[in-house]
């Protein structure tokens, strides 16, 4: 599988270092669409704060990817749903760390979550 980022320099605003405008996926045999994943522990209890929830989210995403014989290196698209716009910086830092600095197309949306204790929800698309 080959991943080819697309960041045109004319006709569109510049991408930042932590995301790309588009990711072309060549030669993938499989696609995995991961539902919105919350910062819940195995018992379904949310992490105590934003940092704990982000750690749990990425742990949960890694476990879901592993069940499909994939890793975070297979992620080709990511959407974050933030309960508060003030969570954007911490969310971006957690994403950048989890992906080892590899930029992917990403969108962050401020939304009311179904349960007020859920601070962030992240969904991903992976290819392999």
N, C-alpha and C positions, 0 to 999 in steps of 0.2 A: 504494500500500500504506500502511496506517495501523497503527502500533504503539500499543497502549494498555496501559500498565502497570497492574497491579492489586496494591495494597498495603492490604488491609483493616486497619482500626485497632482492630477489636473481634474477639475470639474467636481471635486468633492473635498470636504474638510479633511485635514490630516488625521490619521489614526494616532493614538498615543502608544507608548511603549508596551502597555499591558493588554492591548487587543489589536485585532486586525479587522478590516472591513469585511473580508470574505475569506473562506477557506475552501479551496477546491480539493476534493478527495478523489484520487485516481487509484483504481485497482483494488478497491475494497470489496470484500466478499460478504461482509455483514454490517448491519447498522443496528445499534442498540439505543433505544429511546428511554431514558431514565426519567421517571415521574419526579415531580417536585419532592425533594428530600429535605427533611427538617433535622434540626439539631436535637434529636431524641436519642436517649440511651437505649440499650436492648430491652429495657422494661417499658419503654415508651414515655419516659420522663424527660422533659426538656432540660438542657443545660442551664445552669444558674444565671448565666449572663451571656452577652453577645460573644465573647471570646470562646467560652465553653461550647456554645451552640455551633459556632463555625468549626471548631475542632471536631465535634460530633458529626456535623454534616459531611465533612471531607472524609472522615473515617467510614461513615455509612456509604458514601459514594464509592470509595475504594472497595468496600465489601461487595456492593452490587456489581461493580465492574468485574471483580474477581470471579463472581459467579458465572460470568460470561467469558471467562478467560481473557479479560482485558485489564488494562491499567489506566491511570490518568493520562498516559501518553496517547490513548485512543480517543480522548475527548476532542471533538471537532467543533462543538457549539455549546454555549452555556447561557442560561438565563437565571438571574437572581431576582427574587422577590423580597424586598426589604420592607419591614414594618415602619421604618423611620428613615428619612433621607440622611440622617446623621450616621447611619450604619455603612454608608457607601465606602468610605476610606478603609475601614477594617475589613469589609467584605472583599474589596479589591486586593488588599494585602494578603488575605488568606488564600484567595484564588491564585494570585501570583506565586505564593509559596507552594501551594499544592501542585501547581503545574510546572514547578521548577523554572519559572520565568518564561515559559513557552506561551506566546500570545495566541488566543483563539478569538473568533467572533463572539462577542458577549453583549448582553443587554441587562441593565439593572432597572427594575420597575419598583416604584413605591406602591405598596398595596396593603390593605387590611388582611391579615391572615385569619384563618378560620378560628384559631384559638389565640387569645392575646399573649400567651406565653411563648408562642412561636415567633421568634424575632426575624428569622431569615429562612427562606426556602430556595433551593437551587435545583434546577433541572438541567440535564445535559443530554447531548447526542454524542455517541461514540461510534467510531467506524473501525473495522478491522478486516 
